[in-house]
Amino acid sequence: MSPLPRGRHDPAPRDQVDLELVVPAFNEAARLPATLAEVTGFLTDQPWRSRVVVVDNGSTDDTATIVAARDWATEVVVVGCSRPGKGAAVRRGIAGSAARYVGFIDADLSTPVPTLSRAVAELEAGAVAAIASRHAPGAALARPQPVTRRLGGAVFRAIARRLVPGVHDTQCGFKIFERSAVQWALRRCQVSGFAFDVELLRRIHRAGGRIAEVPVTWTDDERSTFRPVRDGQAAFADLFRLYRADLFDTARAGAR
């Protein structure tokens, strides 16, 4: 299979670092200070030159003000994204990166920060994507989600595995990538909601990029901004659109 295509830089990228972490944030003023303190504290003890990019996704609280008002152990910058959706916020943050490795983490920090060390090691070993997984062998749930979300998640994963074979968990909000490859993939993605991870990983997989799953001990945050009915319905709708498109592409390829 051909190597994953390499993309161009954003016209005005940020200064180059080794690792850049994007944190999509919508009304996260309450959770972000503790999250950023823990993340930047960890990063300052690592050998990588690092930066954290908070993408304010149309917040109506003091998210941007709180982030900008403090001095952090590692550089933290805030950028805005007026287009709604986690996928849009991640795309906005990653597009301006010139780092060797770039990824995104959720503001709730349900995945332990030291997972970064294993993720970077996987990228150094040749993976294009290193993603935390709550369902890969060796993973554990310190505090699981409510039963309704677990049931919905099981159905979602069953469909997503058809699109991204071999990946147990497309939805854990902790993913690190080789930067130019993920920028190439994101420019081709159409989904901006919670199912955007599936499309992103599908494009990387289909282009021949290796995706490494890192099993983690994951803790559910009851303050999650995910709304099971509204967001869940939208995520499934996007997932079924991706599934139908995949069936069409497969049928078209078979007819050639």
N, C-alpha and C positions, 0 to 999 in steps of 0.2 A: 504494500500500500504506500502511496506517495506521502512524503513528510507533510506535516501540518503547515499550511502556508503562513508566511510571516507578514505582519501588517505594517503599515506606515505609522509614524508617530502622530499624536494629536498635534495640530498646528502650534499650540502654545503649551507644551508639557511643563510640569513642575520639574524642579531640579532633580537630577538622578540620584536615587538611593538604591540600596540593595533590596529592601522590602517596604512595600507600602500597603497599609491596611485601610480599606474603605469601610466606614460604619454608616449605613443608611439610617436616617433618624427622622421620625415623624412624631412630634410631641414627646421627646425623650428627655426633657429637662430633669425629671426625677431620677432616672436610672443612669444617665450618661456620666455624671461626675465619678461615681464609684467604678464604673466600667473603664473609663479612660485612665483613672489612677492606677488600676490593676494592670491594664495593658501596657501603658507607657513605663510603669515600673519594671515590668518583665522585659520589655524591649531594651531598656537602657543597660541591662546586664548581658545582652547578647552581642556577638561579634558583628552583627549586621548594622549597617546604617539604615535607619528606619524612619518612617513618617506615618502618622495616622491622619486620614482624611474623613472628616465628618460631613456627610451630605445631608443638608437640611432639606427634607422633602416636603416643603410647604407647611412647616410647623406653625401653630398659632400660640405656642407657649414660648418660654425663654430658652429654647434649645440652643440657638446660635449664640446668644448673649452669654450664657453660662460657660460654653466651651471657650469662647474667645477671651473671657475675663480672667482665666487662670493660667498660670505657668505650669506646664506639664513636664514630666521627666524626659519625655521625647517630644519632638516637634509634632504639634497638632494644628491642622488648618481646617477651616470651614468653607465649603462651597455650597451654593444653592442649586436646587433642582425644582423647577415649577411644575414639571410634568408628574402627575401622581403615579404611584406604584413603586414597589421595591426594586423591580427590574430596571425602571428608568433611573432611580437613584444610583444603583450600582453601576449602570452604564455610564452615567455622568461622572462618577468618581474615577472609574478605571480609564475612561477616555483620555484624561489629562495626565496619566501616569507615564513616567519615563523610567520607572524602577525595573530592576531585573525580574523581580517577582512581585505580583500584586494580587490582592484578594479582598474578600469582604468577610466581616464578622457581624453577628447580630448585637444590638445594643444591650440585650439582656444577659449576654455572656454565659449562656447555658452550657457552652462547651468550654472546658478548662483552657486557660491561656497557654500553658505549656505545650498544648497540641501543636503550636507553631513550630516547635523544634522538630518534631517528627514530620510535619508537612514540608518544611524546607529541606529536610534530608531526602524525602521522596523526590522532590524537584531536582535536587542535586544529582540524584541517581538516574535522572532521565524522564521522569513523569512530566507531563504537560499540566496536569491538574492534580492537586492533593486535597481531598475533601474529607472532612470529619464525617463519621458514620455512627448512627445510633443502633444500626441493625446488622452490621458486618460481624463476622465471628470475632469474639473478644470484647465486643461493646457491652455496655451496661447502662441501665437507667437508675440513677440515684433517686430521682423523683419523677415518675411517669406523668404523662398528660392525662386529662380526664378520659374516661372510657369512650365517650362519643368521638373525641378527636383521635383516639387510638384506632377505633374502627374505621373511621374515614381515612386515616393515614394508611392503613393496611390495604384498602382498596386502591388508593392513589398509587402506592408503591407497586402493586401488581401490574397496573397499566404502565407506569413509568419504566419498569424493567423491560417491557417490550421495545421501548424507544432507546433505552441506554442499557444494553445487555451487560450483565456482570456487575452492575452497580446496585447495592442493596438500599441505599438511602440518598436520593437526589435532593432532599429538602433541608438537610441540616445546614444552618446558616453559618458555616465556617468553611470557606473554600479559598485556596491559594493557587495561583496559576503562573505559568511562564507568561510574561506580560505581553509580548507582541502577538503570541498565539491567541490569548483571550481577547485582545482588542480586535483581531481579525474575526473571531467568532461572534463577538457582541455586535459588530457592525452588520451582521447578517441575521440577527435575532429580531423577531417581531413582538414577542410577548413581553409585557411590562409588569404583570402582576406576580402572584406568588408561584406560578408555574414556570416562571422564566428560567429557573435553574435547570429544568428538564430540557428545554430547548438549547440552552447554552452547552450543557454536557453532551447532548445528542450531536451537536455540530462538531464539538471537539472529538468525540468518539468516531464519527463518520469520516473525519479528516485524518484519522490514523493516530491521534494523540493518546498516549497512555494516561488513564485516570487511576490514581492510587487512592484507595479508601483507607482512612486512618480510624480504627475503632476507638471510641471514646466513652467515658462515663459521663452521661448527660443528665442535666438537672432542669426540669421544667420550671419556668417562671410564670407564676399565676397572673402576673401583670402584663402578659403578652398583649400586644396591640392587634393580634390576629383575631378577626371576628368569624367564628366558625360557620355561621349561616351565610352571611354576605360574601366574605372572602373565600370560604370553602366552595361555594357555588361557582364563583368566578374562576377559581383555580381549576376546578374540574372541567369547566367549559373550555378553558384554554388547553387543558391536557387532551381533551377529546379532539380539539381542532388539530393539535399536533399529531395525534394518533391517526386521524383520517388522512392528513397530509402524508404521513409515513406510508400508509397503505397505498395511497395513490402513487407515490414515488416508487414503491416496490413493484407495483403492477406495471408501471411504465417501463421500469428497467427490465422486467421479465419479457415485455413485448418486443424489445429491441433485438 
